[in-house]
Amino acid sequence: MSETRRDFLSNTVAAFALPSAPGIPWYRRSYRWGQTNITEKDPERYDIPWWREYWKRTQVQGVIINAGGIIAYYPSKFPLHHRAEFLGGRDLYGELAQAAHQDGLVVLARMDSNRAAEDFYRAHPGWFARDASGSPFRAADRYVTCVSSPYYDEYLPGILREIIERTRPEGITDNSWSGLGRDSICYCDNCAKKFSDKTGQPLPRRHNWDDPVYRQWIQWNYARRLEIWDLNNRTTKAAGGPDCLWIGMNSGSIANQCRSFRDYKEICQRAEIIMLDHQSRSDPSGFQHNGDTGKLIHGLLGWDKLIPESMAMYQAGRNAFRLASKPEPEARMWMIEGFAGGIQPWWHHVGAYHEDRRMFRTAEPVCRWHKANEAYLINRRPLATVGVVWSQQNTDFYGRDDAAELVELPYRGWMQALIRARIPYLPVHAGHIDRDAPNFAALILPNVAALSDAQCAALRRFLQRGGALLATGVTSLYNEWGERRPDFALADLFGAHAKGSNLGSVKWAAGSFHTYLRLAPELRASVLRGFDDTDILPFGGMLEALPTDSGAVVPLTFIPPFPVYPPETAWMREPKTNIPGLVLKGRVAYMPADIDRRFGRDNLPDHGNLLANLVRWAAGDNIPLKLEGRGLIDCHLYRQPGRLILHLVNLTSAGTWRAPIDELIPVGPLRVKIKLPEDVPGQRLQLLVSGAKTPCAVEQGWAAFELKSVLDHELVVVT
Ligand SMILES: [Zn+2]
């Protein structure tokens, strides 16, 4: 916003006026966000003019300001709404909301509404979650509120209305809105009655995924969170107008969403914007997880909507330091990977006063770059011909209490293999296969065990229309409730049949064994390309004999375990078996061997190369990008009318697999080829990070060019 425009707003418009942009609601035009999470001490030391200047420097268009919930930062009329210890008589939230509105910024009032102090508990003991013995669930010195109680139906709506009436925020966002997680069962009177009314059953006595009542309890909990979402939105819209949204924050981890009963697909169907609370990387999944998360959520939400993400400027990780700066390259790379996946920046500081001032240098240059190039970072369509299928139902009802091993690792293995091979891909929800199928040449099913009959039918239609399938592990062996079928639902497509008591077991999934796979020499030209000088590959998993159909081709067979130690004993007892590790039939590759899980865990290049070979075998000539040159580079390809956008993120560093990084290491030269759509002639190239000039050649419908050097990322626009 220009200075003139800012002055105009602050001088002539009432303090609570919305920033004006006719026709476009705030949730479609606020691309950069900031949040100073207010501590109880801050009312004594919050330097509002300093932060206003920081808002300006970082180009934010919206701010998230703590209002209420566990701690209130304004003088609430609700006596039990616990005021911040050092608030005094101040209305800190109100002052900040007013300042932000005067600066033309969108305000989201932040709530945190899952627990309350002892006085609240004593006043309303029936509003709190209780264990089987009737004792309240506690978190430190506070009491956990129950989602089935009037706390959510009556008390919180009153708080939302009060906040909106006082300050007219554009919306309200809640950090912790979904109540008690899956690990605890609430036995309060409200839950007992509501569950019984709904199902005719008493609450389940324990966690037991094989108990249909427990599974009903899971579904009932998901439904209750959606009721809360809808109720809160009705409340905020009634109080603040149709664009006054209530937005619960969501996680970037599907397993977390499951444990919190947040149905991402349903939430995205009713959300105009997702406020993503996914602040930093973990070692096993890397920065690239942020790009993957953005694409996954856009797949549910649509690519025309926004996904701002809370990005920690403090040291978040194995050991969190709320008051220490995260190394600038670590914070920057997380932000950039988010942009590449369609996520918008939202810097996050905990506390309004800091002695480690280095944290204030991180967001500004990244946000300025984001503003300068925002036209290429939003409202774009991904171009990928490979889809990786996932579902929350698979994480819940197959993954159960072992989703990390059974569901997340196989997915991560494929993700890493695709990134390493520079093959653009998109996550595809199992409920969107028919909708998304026309975009894809191949679909990957990473041990997607729990598939409904309808989802299996959609996969069959995809294959009948000329697509290819890559399935691993026990894909389709279970129905949507995690009940085992007599055989794979897709057995005829796989050319293999489920047999064996250990098939898909956690015991095998979690273990590491001294096993190998033997290569069939006649297939070295296709799926076994690049393995000319070896007859075996390291494996690490376990396999049982699976019957295969006639006509099925078996490129890999299992070599059972033999001793590792002492070395004198490390010789194969059974060098050859007929136990299949990989089965090819038509355009379907079925891999009983859990190479995807192994690659996700062990990072062996042979495993990554084998997975990449399979994708190339399945997708054929339909991969729109070729990139040559050294380094681990995450490639995101998009299109807008008349142009292609290639976002390359350089993940090559000394800290690629161990956070934090403190040094960026450039890669290059990179030779790039992109298949041109009809409306992109490929005559002009812009490099929007380096600003370098480089010629673009068009060869048989492909744009070809070279990037001399990429430090953190490069955004290439081809027109
Ligand atoms: Zn309850």
Residues whose N, C-alpha, C, O or C-beta is under 5 A from the ligand:
A	BS01	ZN	A129 C146 S148 C186 Y187 C188 C191
